[in-house]
Structures are given as C-alpha cells and as structure tokens.
Amino acid sequence: MNDFERRLWHWARQVRCRRRVEHGTVRRTAASGIIGALFVLCLGAGLWQFGQGVYIHVKARLAQYLIADAWGKTLAGQRAVKPWPWADTWPVARLHAPATGQSLYVLAGANGRTIAFGPGHMHGTPLPGAAGNSVIGGHRDTHFAFLRELKPSDALTVQREDGQWRRYQVSETKVVDKSDVHVARDDGATRLTLVTCWPFDALRAGGVQRYVVTALPNDTPR
C-alpha cells in the first residue's frame, strides 16, 4: 500500500468514525426529544387532572352555598326554589346527624344528577318529616359516607319546608339486595329510610347490595 492509498484508507476510516459519532448523536438527540415530549405530555396531563380536581371541588363548594340560599328562601315561604336557574332539583329538607356532626340539605329526586350535590329524596315517597316512609338516597363515598358510623339509638333530626323540626332515632342498619323494593314501600310505621351503596370501601361504584339505615320518629312536630 503506497502513501496515497494509506492516506485514503485513513480518511475513509475517519469518515466512518465521524458518521458513527454523528449517527449516535442523532439517536441520542432523537431519544432526548422523545423523552422531553413524553415529560411535557405527562406534566400537561397531571396539570389537567389537578385542574379538574380543583374545578370539581370549587363547583361542589359553590353548589352548597347556592343550595343553602335556596333553603333559606324555602323557609321564608317560597316553594321548589331552584339553587341555580338550570337546576332540575331543589332542597326539600335539612338532615342533621348529631352523632357525626353531619348536616346536609336533602334535594328533590334521587337520580344521578341530583345526588352529585347532596342526598336525594325519592319521588313518590313522603317528604322527610311527613307521615309515612320517606326514602332518601346518597353516595357512599361523599354525602352518605357517615351512614357507616351510625348505630341503633343514634339521633337524626329533620327540618321540614315549613321550618318545623322532627326528631328520629336509628332503629336498625342492614344490608339488602338492590332489587329489594320493600325498603321503599310506604307501609307500616312512619320512618326515615336512608339508602346508599354497599360496601363502603368498594373500589367501584354501584354493586348489587345496598346499605339501609332506618330511623323512627321519637317526638311530635314542633
């Protein structure tokens, strides 16, 4: 191999090495770009989830203020006062559990849209505080989470639309199948029937069982 061939061979080798380095740099740059893009996407998704959580919390808090205002107007003599113009529900009673310190506004209707903002009174059953079986439903992980802490003999109080308060006492708690319609029948003694999903610590909502708290009146309207 003469001097020219040796120089040509060395040059070709340097070119190949340079290309390998450049190719490795390009690959590292591309990998860094992908990692960076994934980081930005993950950060954006996290911020979006955080923003959604804050929005839901703020909305829930604001809804309670609006519902409280609607209840105040109800006590002043108005009826079916919607807490916001497009609402399809309104407060019909106030429920208080002294044993847990829980105080809630009961809304008209027990559908999913309603019980997102508070426990809902089942249409077709007597209003809370009236004679008969008044059925109220709520979510086990929010407004009705306190039901798991109630036990027989605990007190419950209900404020009606006319401002009168009724006192109740928990008589029993039980788990039933969701197809058991007996708990909603308006027969027998006057009572409150509070219903939520069971078990309380289930990972998924719904299920085939319901937790039922029954409370009987222990006073007269006042």
C-alpha beads as a LAMMPS data file, in Angstrom:
LAMMPS data file: protein, C-alpha beads

222 atoms
221 bonds

1 atom types
1 bond types

-500.0 500.0 xlo xhi
-500.0 500.0 ylo yhi
-500.0 500.0 zlo zhi

Masses

1 110.0

Atoms # bond

1 1 1 0.000 0.000 0.000
2 1 1 1.576 3.258 -1.113
3 1 1 1.422 6.564 0.701
4 1 1 -1.627 7.766 -1.238
5 1 1 -3.562 4.552 -0.502
6 1 1 -2.674 4.774 3.189
7 1 1 -3.921 8.341 3.374
8 1 1 -7.108 7.392 1.520
9 1 1 -7.705 4.476 3.880
10 1 1 -7.179 6.684 6.957
11 1 1 -9.506 9.321 5.532
12 1 1 -12.225 6.731 4.861
13 1 1 -11.828 5.424 8.400
14 1 1 -12.183 8.896 9.882
15 1 1 -15.305 9.488 7.799
16 1 1 -16.834 6.237 9.049
17 1 1 -15.975 7.105 12.656
18 1 1 -17.412 10.606 12.235
19 1 1 -20.596 9.172 10.769
20 1 1 -20.908 6.755 13.664
21 1 1 -20.475 9.596 16.153
22 1 1 -22.955 11.764 14.236
23 1 1 -25.412 8.871 13.985
24 1 1 -25.081 8.229 17.723
25 1 1 -25.582 11.924 18.422
26 1 1 -28.692 11.961 16.229
27 1 1 -30.048 8.911 18.011
28 1 1 -29.358 10.448 21.410
29 1 1 -30.920 13.725 20.280
30 1 1 -33.997 11.909 18.978
31 1 1 -34.271 9.892 22.188
32 1 1 -33.923 13.062 24.254
33 1 1 -36.610 14.709 22.137
34 1 1 -38.993 11.792 22.679
35 1 1 -38.320 11.769 26.428
36 1 1 -38.844 15.509 26.559
37 1 1 -42.116 15.253 24.664
38 1 1 -43.309 12.470 26.971
39 1 1 -42.369 14.570 30.004
40 1 1 -44.329 17.533 28.662
41 1 1 -47.334 15.292 27.922
42 1 1 -47.222 13.749 31.394
43 1 1 -46.858 17.160 33.000
44 1 1 -49.754 18.507 30.950
45 1 1 -51.933 15.522 31.844
46 1 1 -51.079 15.936 35.528
47 1 1 -51.884 19.628 35.473
48 1 1 -55.144 18.914 33.652
49 1 1 -56.134 16.301 36.221
50 1 1 -55.201 18.681 39.048
51 1 1 -57.217 21.450 37.412
52 1 1 -60.204 19.140 37.016
53 1 1 -59.998 18.163 40.678
54 1 1 -59.848 21.795 41.781
55 1 1 -62.738 22.674 39.454
56 1 1 -64.921 19.862 40.806
57 1 1 -64.111 20.836 44.408
58 1 1 -64.865 24.507 43.797
59 1 1 -68.073 23.639 41.961
60 1 1 -69.222 21.385 44.797
61 1 1 -68.499 24.083 47.394
62 1 1 -70.280 26.760 45.382
63 1 1 -73.262 24.444 44.875
64 1 1 -73.650 24.047 48.644
65 1 1 -73.773 27.823 49.138
66 1 1 -76.416 28.132 46.426
67 1 1 -78.457 25.260 47.896
68 1 1 -78.258 26.846 51.357
69 1 1 -79.526 30.116 49.912
70 1 1 -82.396 28.279 48.199
71 1 1 -83.267 26.592 51.507
72 1 1 -83.369 29.964 53.236
73 1 1 -85.876 31.173 50.655
74 1 1 -87.896 27.987 51.169
75 1 1 -88.089 28.615 54.915
76 1 1 -89.278 32.142 54.071
77 1 1 -92.305 30.708 52.273
78 1 1 -91.230 30.032 48.703
79 1 1 -91.518 26.533 47.236
80 1 1 -89.415 24.495 44.815
81 1 1 -86.657 27.125 44.834
82 1 1 -84.011 26.080 42.326
83 1 1 -80.459 26.762 43.573
84 1 1 -79.406 27.795 40.045
85 1 1 -81.609 28.606 37.041
86 1 1 -80.981 25.410 35.064
87 1 1 -81.237 23.053 38.049
88 1 1 -83.806 20.268 37.881
89 1 1 -83.871 19.884 41.672
90 1 1 -84.348 21.972 44.829
91 1 1 -83.946 21.471 48.593
92 1 1 -86.895 19.809 50.337
93 1 1 -85.457 19.236 53.819
94 1 1 -82.399 19.512 56.008
95 1 1 -80.925 16.424 57.663
96 1 1 -78.675 16.532 60.728
97 1 1 -76.823 13.688 62.458
98 1 1 -75.657 14.876 65.909
99 1 1 -73.514 11.763 66.451
100 1 1 -71.282 12.607 63.487
101 1 1 -71.887 16.338 63.148
102 1 1 -73.122 15.889 59.616
103 1 1 -75.639 18.452 58.300
104 1 1 -76.989 18.073 54.779
105 1 1 -79.641 19.546 52.512
106 1 1 -81.929 16.898 51.018
107 1 1 -82.732 17.542 47.353
108 1 1 -85.784 16.603 45.308
109 1 1 -85.200 13.443 43.284
110 1 1 -82.713 10.611 43.747
111 1 1 -81.229 10.458 40.235
112 1 1 -77.521 10.645 39.458
113 1 1 -77.501 14.350 38.594
114 1 1 -79.138 15.249 41.893
115 1 1 -77.155 13.103 44.325
116 1 1 -73.924 14.522 42.928
117 1 1 -74.792 17.631 45.004
118 1 1 -76.424 16.052 48.035
119 1 1 -78.695 13.248 49.237
120 1 1 -81.841 12.961 47.143
121 1 1 -85.425 12.324 48.214
122 1 1 -87.081 9.551 46.220
123 1 1 -90.107 10.831 44.305
124 1 1 -93.324 9.062 45.248
125 1 1 -92.427 8.719 48.928
126 1 1 -93.489 11.194 51.662
127 1 1 -91.272 14.208 52.188
128 1 1 -88.798 13.978 55.080
129 1 1 -90.583 14.845 58.303
130 1 1 -94.012 13.840 56.979
131 1 1 -96.038 10.763 57.919
132 1 1 -95.086 7.565 56.098
133 1 1 -91.831 6.076 54.777
134 1 1 -89.585 8.837 53.449
135 1 1 -86.755 7.361 51.352
136 1 1 -83.506 9.266 50.811
137 1 1 -80.557 8.068 48.737
138 1 1 -76.947 9.267 48.573
139 1 1 -73.417 8.326 47.554
140 1 1 -71.497 6.101 49.972
141 1 1 -68.200 7.935 49.375
142 1 1 -69.440 11.522 49.782
143 1 1 -72.653 12.767 51.403
144 1 1 -73.769 9.444 52.884
145 1 1 -70.331 8.196 53.963
146 1 1 -71.349 8.979 57.557
147 1 1 -74.032 6.267 57.497
148 1 1 -71.398 3.644 58.284
149 1 1 -70.827 5.388 61.648
150 1 1 -74.478 5.395 62.703
151 1 1 -75.700 2.770 65.124
152 1 1 -79.059 1.953 66.704
153 1 1 -80.264 4.604 69.179
154 1 1 -78.340 7.412 67.415
155 1 1 -80.417 10.538 66.812
156 1 1 -81.305 12.158 63.498
157 1 1 -83.175 15.432 63.079
158 1 1 -85.023 16.725 60.018
159 1 1 -86.103 20.271 59.271
160 1 1 -89.152 20.442 57.020
161 1 1 -90.045 23.089 54.438
162 1 1 -92.295 24.803 56.979
163 1 1 -89.357 25.177 59.376
164 1 1 -90.551 22.533 61.847
165 1 1 -88.038 20.014 63.163
166 1 1 -88.670 16.297 63.622
167 1 1 -86.523 14.063 65.783
168 1 1 -85.782 10.462 64.827
169 1 1 -83.841 7.616 66.341
170 1 1 -81.976 4.961 64.364
171 1 1 -83.751 1.649 64.862
172 1 1 -81.661 -0.619 62.629
173 1 1 -78.995 -0.847 59.939
174 1 1 -78.864 -3.628 57.394
175 1 1 -77.558 -4.726 54.003
176 1 1 -80.083 -5.717 51.333
177 1 1 -80.055 -6.642 47.663
178 1 1 -80.646 -3.686 45.363
179 1 1 -83.703 -5.446 43.961
180 1 1 -85.356 -5.442 47.414
181 1 1 -88.125 -2.865 46.910
182 1 1 -89.594 -3.474 50.363
183 1 1 -87.384 -0.763 51.871
184 1 1 -89.149 1.847 49.701
185 1 1 -92.726 0.757 50.404
186 1 1 -94.902 3.324 52.112
187 1 1 -96.443 0.979 54.639
188 1 1 -96.091 0.377 58.337
189 1 1 -94.699 2.957 60.729
190 1 1 -93.626 6.488 59.878
191 1 1 -89.871 6.405 59.318
192 1 1 -86.811 7.686 57.511
193 1 1 -85.095 5.208 55.205
194 1 1 -81.572 6.225 54.213
195 1 1 -80.028 4.172 51.399
196 1 1 -76.539 4.021 49.904
197 1 1 -74.299 1.551 48.049
198 1 1 -72.520 -1.252 49.873
199 1 1 -69.743 -1.974 50.738
200 1 1 -68.416 1.451 51.705
201 1 1 -64.824 0.662 50.720
202 1 1 -65.630 -0.847 47.310
203 1 1 -63.313 0.238 44.502
204 1 1 -66.164 0.600 42.028
205 1 1 -69.486 2.355 42.476
206 1 1 -72.795 0.564 42.149
207 1 1 -72.790 -3.111 43.039
208 1 1 -75.681 -5.394 43.862
209 1 1 -76.119 -4.535 47.541
210 1 1 -77.410 -1.533 49.439
211 1 1 -76.829 -0.316 52.982
212 1 1 -80.039 0.811 54.673
213 1 1 -80.467 2.884 57.832
214 1 1 -83.982 3.027 59.288
215 1 1 -84.923 5.720 61.805
216 1 1 -88.229 6.086 63.659
217 1 1 -89.705 9.350 64.990
218 1 1 -89.457 9.876 68.719
219 1 1 -91.260 13.208 69.075
220 1 1 -94.093 15.265 67.668
221 1 1 -93.718 18.125 65.144
222 1 1 -92.555 21.422 66.689

Bonds

1 1 1 2
2 1 2 3
3 1 3 4
4 1 4 5
5 1 5 6
6 1 6 7
7 1 7 8
8 1 8 9
9 1 9 10
10 1 10 11
11 1 11 12
12 1 12 13
13 1 13 14
14 1 14 15
15 1 15 16
16 1 16 17
17 1 17 18
18 1 18 19
19 1 19 20
20 1 20 21
21 1 21 22
22 1 22 23
23 1 23 24
24 1 24 25
25 1 25 26
26 1 26 27
27 1 27 28
28 1 28 29
29 1 29 30
30 1 30 31
31 1 31 32
32 1 32 33
33 1 33 34
34 1 34 35
35 1 35 36
36 1 36 37
37 1 37 38
38 1 38 39
39 1 39 40
40 1 40 41
41 1 41 42
42 1 42 43
43 1 43 44
44 1 44 45
45 1 45 46
46 1 46 47
47 1 47 48
48 1 48 49
49 1 49 50
50 1 50 51
51 1 51 52
52 1 52 53
53 1 53 54
54 1 54 55
55 1 55 56
56 1 56 57
57 1 57 58
58 1 58 59
59 1 59 60
60 1 60 61
61 1 61 62
62 1 62 63
63 1 63 64
64 1 64 65
65 1 65 66
66 1 66 67
67 1 67 68
68 1 68 69
69 1 69 70
70 1 70 71
71 1 71 72
72 1 72 73
73 1 73 74
74 1 74 75
75 1 75 76
76 1 76 77
77 1 77 78
78 1 78 79
79 1 79 80
80 1 80 81
81 1 81 82
82 1 82 83
83 1 83 84
84 1 84 85
85 1 85 86
86 1 86 87
87 1 87 88
88 1 88 89
89 1 89 90
90 1 90 91
91 1 91 92
92 1 92 93
93 1 93 94
94 1 94 95
95 1 95 96
96 1 96 97
97 1 97 98
98 1 98 99
99 1 99 100
100 1 100 101
101 1 101 102
102 1 102 103
103 1 103 104
104 1 104 105
105 1 105 106
106 1 106 107
107 1 107 108
108 1 108 109
109 1 109 110
110 1 110 111
111 1 111 112
112 1 112 113
113 1 113 114
114 1 114 115
115 1 115 116
116 1 116 117
117 1 117 118
118 1 118 119
119 1 119 120
120 1 120 121
121 1 121 122
122 1 122 123
123 1 123 124
124 1 124 125
125 1 125 126
126 1 126 127
127 1 127 128
128 1 128 129
129 1 129 130
130 1 130 131
131 1 131 132
132 1 132 133
133 1 133 134
134 1 134 135
135 1 135 136
136 1 136 137
137 1 137 138
138 1 138 139
139 1 139 140
140 1 140 141
141 1 141 142
142 1 142 143
143 1 143 144
144 1 144 145
145 1 145 146
146 1 146 147
147 1 147 148
148 1 148 149
149 1 149 150
150 1 150 151
151 1 151 152
152 1 152 153
153 1 153 154
154 1 154 155
155 1 155 156
156 1 156 157
157 1 157 158
158 1 158 159
159 1 159 160
160 1 160 161
161 1 161 162
162 1 162 163
163 1 163 164
164 1 164 165
165 1 165 166
166 1 166 167
167 1 167 168
168 1 168 169
169 1 169 170
170 1 170 171
171 1 171 172
172 1 172 173
173 1 173 174
174 1 174 175
175 1 175 176
176 1 176 177
177 1 177 178
178 1 178 179
179 1 179 180
180 1 180 181
181 1 181 182
182 1 182 183
183 1 183 184
184 1 184 185
185 1 185 186
186 1 186 187
187 1 187 188
188 1 188 189
189 1 189 190
190 1 190 191
191 1 191 192
192 1 192 193
193 1 193 194
194 1 194 195
195 1 195 196
196 1 196 197
197 1 197 198
198 1 198 199
199 1 199 200
200 1 200 201
201 1 201 202
202 1 202 203
203 1 203 204
204 1 204 205
205 1 205 206
206 1 206 207
207 1 207 208
208 1 208 209
209 1 209 210
210 1 210 211
211 1 211 212
212 1 212 213
213 1 213 214
214 1 214 215
215 1 215 216
216 1 216 217
217 1 217 218
218 1 218 219
219 1 219 220
220 1 220 221
221 1 221 222
